Amino acid sequence: MSLMFLLTWRFIAFLLAAFTLAMAFCHLLEMSPKMKDDAALYTTVQQTVYRNFGVPLGAAIETAAAIFTIVLATLNRKGGSAFYLTAIMASCYVVAFAIWFVPVSPTNAEINEWTTTSVPANWTLWRNRWERAHAVRAVLFLVGFSTLILSALV
């Protein structure tokens, strides 16, 4: 494997990881104000503002980031500290990806069934589940991105 190939792969992994962290950080920054929204406003925001965060754009970026980091860890398998740091990063992204599938995706499906006039009485439970899952994902993406940076510095 050539050095140029590894550097190109790392560059693409950095870009994808940065985009993924940016999306997650947006959710984290919006969490506090959104927790104060009423049911109708929360539903409207979820069903309009976040369309590009999901399928196809956001999902494609996040999937590609996970794949590129897993492959990057494999490419660095003889790289000592760089390998371990990249493996930590890949692990963080895979766990964050799994969190999307378990609590976030089913919650998205539920919220997408609502209208501003037909929000269930327990809507705050759904909101809390969605917001907290995204907060955990943001922390995982931050830790992952930080270790990716460190892997390039060692």
C-alpha positions as CSV (number, residue, x, y, z in Angstrom):
1,M,0.0,0.0,0.0
2,S,1.4,3.4,-0.9
3,L,1.7,6.3,1.4
4,M,-0.4,8.4,-0.9
5,F,-3.2,5.9,-0.8
6,L,-3.2,5.9,3.0
7,L,-3.1,9.7,3.2
8,T,-5.9,10.0,0.7
9,W,-8.0,7.5,2.7
10,R,-7.2,9.3,5.9
11,F,-8.2,12.7,4.4
12,I,-11.6,11.3,3.2
13,A,-12.1,9.7,6.6
14,F,-11.4,13.1,8.3
15,L,-13.9,14.9,6.0
16,L,-16.6,12.4,6.6
17,A,-15.9,12.3,10.4
18,A,-16.0,16.1,10.5
19,F,-19.4,16.2,8.7
20,T,-20.8,13.5,11.0
21,L,-19.6,15.4,14.1
22,A,-21.0,18.6,12.7
23,M,-24.5,17.1,12.3
24,A,-24.3,15.6,15.8
25,F,-23.0,18.8,17.4
26,C,-26.0,20.7,15.8
27,H,-28.4,18.3,17.6
28,L,-26.5,18.8,20.8
29,L,-26.6,22.6,20.6
30,E,-30.3,22.6,19.7
31,M,-31.2,20.2,22.5
32,S,-31.8,22.7,25.4
33,P,-34.0,25.1,23.4
34,K,-36.0,22.2,21.9
35,M,-36.7,20.7,25.3
36,K,-38.8,23.9,25.9
37,D,-40.8,23.6,22.7
38,D,-44.5,22.7,22.9
39,A,-45.7,19.5,21.1
40,A,-46.8,21.2,17.9
41,L,-43.6,23.1,17.4
42,Y,-41.4,20.1,18.3
43,T,-43.3,18.0,15.8
44,T,-43.0,20.6,13.0
45,V,-39.2,21.0,13.6
46,Q,-38.6,17.3,13.7
47,Q,-40.6,16.8,10.4
48,T,-39.1,19.7,8.5
49,V,-35.7,20.9,9.7
50,Y,-34.1,17.5,10.1
51,R,-35.1,16.0,6.7
52,N,-31.5,16.3,5.3
53,F,-30.0,14.9,8.5
54,G,-31.6,11.5,7.7
55,V,-32.0,9.5,4.6
56,P,-30.4,9.9,2.1
57,L,-27.8,12.6,2.8
58,G,-27.1,12.4,6.5
59,A,-27.3,8.6,6.5
60,A,-25.0,8.3,3.6
61,I,-22.4,10.6,5.2
62,E,-22.6,8.7,8.6
63,T,-22.4,5.3,6.9
64,A,-19.4,6.3,4.8
65,A,-17.7,7.7,7.9
66,A,-18.1,4.4,9.8
67,I,-16.9,2.4,6.8
68,F,-13.9,4.7,6.1
69,T,-12.8,4.7,9.7
70,I,-13.1,0.9,10.0
71,V,-11.0,0.5,6.8
72,L,-8.5,3.1,8.1
73,A,-8.0,1.2,11.3
74,T,-7.4,-1.9,9.2
75,L,-4.9,-0.1,7.0
76,N,-3.1,1.2,10.2
77,R,-3.0,-2.3,11.8
78,K,0.8,-2.2,12.0
79,G,0.9,1.4,13.0
80,G,1.1,1.1,16.8
81,S,-0.5,4.0,18.5
82,A,-2.1,5.2,15.2
83,F,-3.9,1.9,14.9
84,Y,-5.2,1.9,18.5
85,L,-6.4,5.5,18.2
86,T,-8.1,4.8,14.9
87,A,-9.7,1.7,16.2
88,I,-11.1,3.7,19.2
89,M,-12.5,6.2,16.7
90,A,-14.0,3.4,14.5
91,S,-15.5,1.8,17.7
92,C,-17.1,5.1,18.7
93,Y,-18.6,5.6,15.3
94,V,-19.9,2.0,15.2
95,V,-21.5,2.4,18.6
96,A,-23.1,5.7,17.6
97,F,-24.4,4.0,14.4
98,A,-26.0,1.3,16.5
99,I,-27.6,3.8,18.8
100,W,-29.2,5.4,15.7
101,F,-30.7,2.0,14.8
102,V,-32.0,1.1,18.3
103,P,-33.6,4.2,19.9
104,V,-33.3,6.9,17.2
105,S,-34.8,5.3,14.1
106,P,-37.9,3.8,15.8
107,T,-38.4,7.2,17.5
108,N,-38.1,9.0,14.1
109,A,-40.7,6.6,12.7
110,E,-43.1,7.3,15.5
111,I,-42.7,11.1,15.4
112,N,-43.2,11.1,11.6
113,E,-46.7,9.7,12.2
114,W,-47.7,12.7,14.2
115,T,-49.4,15.8,13.0
116,T,-49.3,19.1,14.9
117,T,-52.8,18.4,16.1
118,S,-52.4,14.7,16.8
119,V,-49.4,14.4,19.1
120,P,-49.7,11.6,21.7
121,A,-50.1,12.4,25.3
122,N,-46.7,10.8,26.0
123,W,-44.9,12.8,23.4
124,T,-42.3,14.0,25.9
125,L,-41.1,10.5,26.4
126,W,-40.5,10.2,22.7
127,R,-38.8,13.6,22.6
128,N,-36.5,12.7,25.6
129,R,-35.6,9.4,24.0
130,W,-34.6,11.1,20.7
131,E,-32.8,14.0,22.3
132,R,-30.8,12.0,24.8
133,A,-29.8,9.4,22.2
134,H,-28.5,12.2,20.0
135,A,-26.6,13.7,22.9
136,V,-24.9,10.4,23.5
137,R,-24.1,10.1,19.8
138,A,-22.6,13.6,19.8
139,V,-20.2,12.6,22.7
140,L,-19.2,9.4,20.9
141,F,-18.5,11.3,17.6
142,L,-16.5,13.9,19.5
143,V,-14.4,11.3,21.2
144,G,-14.0,9.5,17.9
145,F,-13.0,12.6,16.0
146,S,-10.6,13.6,18.7
147,T,-8.9,10.2,18.6
148,L,-8.7,10.4,14.8
149,I,-6.9,13.7,15.2
150,L,-4.5,12.2,17.7
151,S,-3.9,9.2,15.4
152,A,-2.6,11.6,12.7
153,L,-0.3,13.3,15.2
154,V,1.5,10.2,16.6
